[in-house]
Amino acid sequence: MATTYTILDNDSFLYVHNNKLCHFIYMKKSPNYECVIIDSGGDEHFGQLNDAEICELIHVCNMKNLMKNNYEILKAHFPSLTKSDYEYKLSFTKLQFV
């Protein structure tokens, strides 16, 4: 059974896919959530998921929360993450939630 994650109205995560760092962002748009995955090349992949699907994705992909973890914690999980990339992803995410 997947680990339960409390779905907020919006949130942001990092994870690795095919040995590349990816960025997952979701925002509540009733009744589903608008989602975007930004791959390591900067390409954006859009879709819609419900809360259960987001929980499963977070679990299966071993995602780490960008908003709740500092750079040092995320760097330990993602060695390729640079400080400038972290700061950019965090700033970009905050702009999306305004």
Contacts in CASP RR format, 6 or more apart in sequence:
PFRMAT RR
TARGET T0000
AUTHOR 0000-0000-0000
METHOD contacts of the structure
MODEL  1
MATTYTILDNDSFLYVHNNKLCHFIYMKKSPNYECVIIDSGGDEHFGQLN
DAEICELIHVCNMKNLMKNNYEILKAHFPSLTKSDYEYKLSFTKLQFV
2 55 0 8 1.000
2 56 0 8 1.000
2 59 0 8 1.000
2 60 0 8 1.000
3 55 0 8 1.000
3 58 0 8 1.000
3 59 0 8 1.000
4 55 0 8 1.000
5 54 0 8 1.000
5 55 0 8 1.000
5 58 0 8 1.000
5 59 0 8 1.000
7 33 0 8 1.000
7 51 0 8 1.000
7 54 0 8 1.000
7 55 0 8 1.000
9 27 0 8 1.000
9 28 0 8 1.000
10 25 0 8 1.000
10 26 0 8 1.000
10 27 0 8 1.000
10 28 0 8 1.000
10 96 0 8 1.000
10 97 0 8 1.000
11 25 0 8 1.000
11 26 0 8 1.000
11 65 0 8 1.000
11 67 0 8 1.000
12 23 0 8 1.000
12 24 0 8 1.000
12 25 0 8 1.000
12 26 0 8 1.000
12 65 0 8 1.000
12 66 0 8 1.000
12 67 0 8 1.000
12 89 0 8 1.000
12 93 0 8 1.000
13 23 0 8 1.000
13 24 0 8 1.000
13 25 0 8 1.000
13 58 0 8 1.000
13 63 0 8 1.000
13 64 0 8 1.000
13 65 0 8 1.000
13 66 0 8 1.000
14 21 0 8 1.000
14 22 0 8 1.000
14 23 0 8 1.000
14 24 0 8 1.000
14 63 0 8 1.000
14 64 0 8 1.000
14 66 0 8 1.000
14 74 0 8 1.000
14 77 0 8 1.000
14 78 0 8 1.000
14 81 0 8 1.000
14 89 0 8 1.000
15 21 0 8 1.000
15 22 0 8 1.000
15 24 0 8 1.000
15 61 0 8 1.000
15 62 0 8 1.000
15 63 0 8 1.000
15 64 0 8 1.000
16 22 0 8 1.000
16 62 0 8 1.000
16 78 0 8 1.000
17 39 0 8 1.000
17 61 0 8 1.000
20 39 0 8 1.000
20 40 0 8 1.000
20 41 0 8 1.000
21 40 0 8 1.000
21 78 0 8 1.000
21 80 0 8 1.000
21 81 0 8 1.000
21 85 0 8 1.000
22 37 0 8 1.000
22 38 0 8 1.000
22 39 0 8 1.000
22 40 0 8 1.000
23 37 0 8 1.000
23 38 0 8 1.000
23 66 0 8 1.000
23 89 0 8 1.000
23 93 0 8 1.000
24 35 0 8 1.000
24 36 0 8 1.000
24 37 0 8 1.000
24 38 0 8 1.000
24 57 0 8 1.000
24 61 0 8 1.000
24 63 0 8 1.000
25 35 0 8 1.000
25 36 0 8 1.000
25 38 0 8 1.000
25 93 0 8 1.000
25 96 0 8 1.000
26 33 0 8 1.000
26 34 0 8 1.000
26 35 0 8 1.000
26 36 0 8 1.000
26 49 0 8 1.000
26 54 0 8 1.000
27 33 0 8 1.000
27 34 0 8 1.000
27 96 0 8 1.000
27 97 0 8 1.000
29 48 0 8 1.000
31 50 0 8 1.000
32 48 0 8 1.000
32 49 0 8 1.000
32 50 0 8 1.000
33 48 0 8 1.000
33 49 0 8 1.000
33 50 0 8 1.000
33 51 0 8 1.000
33 54 0 8 1.000
34 46 0 8 1.000
34 47 0 8 1.000
34 48 0 8 1.000
35 46 0 8 1.000
35 47 0 8 1.000
35 48 0 8 1.000
35 49 0 8 1.000
35 54 0 8 1.000
36 44 0 8 1.000
36 45 0 8 1.000
36 46 0 8 1.000
36 47 0 8 1.000
37 44 0 8 1.000
37 45 0 8 1.000
38 44 0 8 1.000
38 45 0 8 1.000
39 45 0 8 1.000
49 57 0 8 1.000
57 63 0 8 1.000
64 73 0 8 1.000
64 74 0 8 1.000
64 77 0 8 1.000
64 78 0 8 1.000
66 74 0 8 1.000
66 89 0 8 1.000
66 90 0 8 1.000
66 93 0 8 1.000
67 90 0 8 1.000
67 93 0 8 1.000
71 81 0 8 1.000
71 83 0 8 1.000
71 86 0 8 1.000
71 87 0 8 1.000
74 81 0 8 1.000
74 86 0 8 1.000
75 81 0 8 1.000
75 86 0 8 1.000
END
